[in-house]
Each structure stands twice: as structure tokens, then as C-alpha cells.
Amino acid sequence: MKLHQEGSAPALDRAAAWAPAIGLDTLPRHQPATVSALRPARSTAEKDVVLRLMEIGFLPGEPVRVVAAGFPGGDPIAVRIGQATFALRRHEAALIEVQVEGATA
């Protein structure tokens, strides 16, 4: 964390703070990113999916990357989070918002 010159208060990394969040389903393969949020569920079925994603480790602050996509159509996608790799359908991955590492607005 960066500090002001006085060393008393932390300074925000403005690039990271203003980088737009994107859905994990749109993240390019092998692009490092960080989970920023899980989108609110619009139905009971989506709520169950969001809870399952949280249980397996898709939590804000976790590093994530897409390692492969299915053929044809790119569904499912293989996603690496921590030391685990999961296959997610694109509509499941769309519920996960990420910030691309090194992105600027």
C-alpha cells in the first residue's frame, strides 16, 4: 500500500480504484485479474449459483484467470482461482465481476 509523503494516511491506487469491472465470462485467456464482486442474483436459481461460487472460493480479492475455453462456442471455460481449476458455464462466469490487473480507465 502506498503512503502519502507524510506517511500518515494511505493513498489510493487510482488506476486500480477506477478500472472498470468486467464479467469473468469476457476476460481474455491467461489475463490476470482479481475478483471484485459477485453480481446480485435475479432469481432463486441464480442465488444458488452465486452461493456455490462463493463456497468454492470466488470471493472479492482472490486472483483469477481463464485458462481455457471449450470448443465450439467457448462453453464451458476453465477458470483458475488459487490452486484449483474449475469449469464454469459462461452464464455462471458472468455472475463474477473482476478487475483486470494493470488496467487503467
N, C-alpha and C positions, 0 to 999 in steps of 0.2 A: 504494500500500500504506500502510495506517495504521500509525503508530508509537505505542508507549507514550509517556507524558509524558516519561519519561527519554530517549526517543529511541534506546534501545539495542536493543530487540527488536521485531520486527513483531507487531502484534496481528492476530488473525484476524477477518475479517468474518463474524461468527457467523451472520447471515442467509443468506449465500451458502454457508457451510460446512454448514448444516443443512437447506437447501432440498432437498426430495425430488427425485430424478432421475426423469424420466418418459421413456417411449419417444417418439421423434420422430414416430411414427405417431399419437400422441394430442395433439401440440402444435397449438393453435389457429392458424389462418392469421394471418400478419403479427405473431405474438408473438415478439419477440426471445428467443433462447436461446443457450446455449453447449454444445457437445458436451462431455460429461463422461466418457464411456467407450463402448466397443463391447462388447456383450454376448458372452459366450463362445459359440462355435459348438457346437451339439449334434450336428452331422453333417458329413460331408465337404462336402456341397453348401453348408451354411451357412458353413463355413470359407472356401470360395471366395468367397462373397458378402462376408464380413467383410474379406477381403484386398482385394477390389476396392473396397469402400467406403473403406478406408484409402488405397489408391493414388490415388483421385480427390479426397482431401482431408478426409474425415470423421475428423478427429483431435481428441483432447482439447484443449480450449482454443479451438477455432475457433467463431466466431459463426455461427449458422444460423437460418433461419426458413422456414416453409412459406409459399409464395406463392400456391398454387392447388391445387385438388383436382379430380380427374376426376368426370364425371357419367355415369351414375348410380353410386352406391356409394362414391364418393370415391377410386377407384383408377384410375390412379396419382396420386401427389401430386408437385407441383413444389416442389423444395427449393432454396433459395439458400444457398450457402456461399462466402464470399469474393466474387469477381466472376463466379462460374459458377452456372448453374442446371441442376439435374439432375432427371429424372423417376425416381422410385423407387416400386416397389410397396410397399404397406403392410407386407407381411411383411419386406421389406428395411429399411424405415424403423424397424421395431420392434427391430431389432438395434442401433440407435443410441440411447444414453441421453443426455438433455440436461437441463440445469438452466435453468429459466425465469429470465430476467433480472428482478430486483426481487422475486422470490418469497420468501416467508418461510414457515417451518414452523409 
